[in-house]
């Protein structure tokens, strides 16, 4: 019986430590510290790729609209 009580006490301590660690890591400062590279990619690379894709699609539609004429 005493062993079970000690086991539960250790389990509760580990659970409380895990929750405290998770709370510290989920602060806004911690979020930016761990995910700064993904945020930077999302702010710079993704819009550039979308812009390039839109330009390419516009070029293809314009080319098709004009009838596939090549410039000499």
N, C-alpha and C positions, 0 to 999 in steps of 0.2 A: 504494500500500500504506500509506503514511504517512497519507494522507487518511482512509482507512478507520479506522485506529487512532484518529485524532483525533476522528472522528465518533462512534465507539463510546465514547470517553472522555467526550465531551460528553453523549451519550445516557445513560450511566451516572450522570453527575453530576445531570442533570435528574431521572432516576428516583429517586435517593437524596434529592434535595430534595423531591420530591413525596411520598415516603413519610414523611419527617420532618415535613412540614407536615400530612399526614393524621393522623399519630400525635398531634401537638400538638392538633389540632382535636377528636380523639375522646376527650379526657380527660373525666372526669365533670363537672368544672367547666365545660369548654367546651360540653358537652351541655346543661347547664342554662342556660348563658348564651345559647345559640342557640335553644332550644326552650321558653323559659319561658312564652310565650303559649299554646302548645298544651297544656302541662302544666296551666296555670291553667284553660283551657277544659275539659279533661278532668276536673279535680277539681270544678269548680263547675257548669258549664252542662250537661254530660251527665247527671249525677244528677238535676238539676232537671227536665230534659226527660223522663227515664225516670219520675220520680215523677208528673209531670203526665199522661203517657200512661197510667200505671196507674190514676190517679184517674179519668180520663175513661173508660177501659174499664170500670172498676168501676161508674161512674155509668150507663153505657149498659146493662150487664148487669142492674143493679138496676131500671132503668126498664123493660126488657123483661120481667123476672121479675114485676114488679107489674102488667103489662098496659098499658103506655102511658097510665096515668091522669095527667091533668093536675091540678095543685093549684090550687084556686080561691081 
